[in-house]
Amino acid sequence: MWSSLLKLFAPAKSALVPYVLCVLCLLFIAWQHSVHALRLSAARAELSAEQAAHDATRSALDQAMTDIARLNAALDAAHNSTSALQDSLRDALAREAEAVTAAAARKQILDQMRTRTRTEPETLEVIDDDTRRAVADRLNRPL
């Protein structure tokens, strides 16, 4: 069968060698093409896997960026709250220092106070005890 085909395409034996070489070259080219196609499909599969991994990483990055924005907003709110508390604390400490100073001044006045009995003209001319107590209570009220 092969011989009849060869006779059809190859008229003489001396011309057979180029035909065989041509067929071998065609077979080699077909083999190279199939190997290249296999390598190409393997590379495409690898690229597809890398693309899926990249998409997963991109999704994780987007989620992390969202979390960072949310946490930055919470941090800013905490910062503002902390600043407000610090201001309130400074004001309270200033009021307390002022109250301590006022209390020390009152104590010094009371420590230096001397009592004596009133004379007869003072008892007649001086304001009565109820009015003095009302004035003293008014002056000693808390700030």
Secondary structure, DSSP 8 states (H G I E B T S, - for coil): -HHHHHHHH-SSGGGHHHHHHHHHHHHHHHHHHHHHHHHHHHHHHHHHHHHHHHHHHHHHHHHHHHHHHHHHHHHHHHHHHHHHHHHHHHHHHHHHHHHHHHHHHHHHHHHH-------HHHHHHS--HHHHHHHHHHHTS--
